[in-house]
Amino acid sequence: NGSTSNNGTRNAHLVLRKAVQALHRATDGYILLPETIDAAMADLMQAVADPFLPVLEIREQLSVLSSRLPATLLSSISTMVREYENRAEGANGGVGDLEFPASSILAALASHVSSIS
């Protein structure tokens, strides 16, 4: 599941990936037991409701790209992600108005692209 374990590790992005793969098998024509579909849907709903999902997703991508991005851009994006993560941790489940800074990250990327064009 995507919940926090005793050591604070989160895996919502992996739960989401596994659920989507299971549902793709169903849409690809493979016969799945109703219990398998129900479990995949429950995992999918739990993962997408996890406020840390975007943090995990972007960190996974940044780990691959970190050596290819300018240090200032990487630092800027990492700071935005960390600030969101801190707000999410402080929200204690009340994350209704919590918004991941995707538009700010896109603006930082666009600014970098325009600076090298």
RAZI-V940875 format. One line per field, one symbol per residue. phi: phi as a letter, one per 30 degrees, with the letter a starting at -180 (. if undefined). A space follows every 10 residues. Layout:
phi: ???
//
This chain:
phi: .cdddecidc beddddeddd ddddddddjd dcdedddddd dddddddddd dceddddddd ddddcedccd eddddddddd dddddddddd dhidcecdbd dedddddddd dddddcd
//
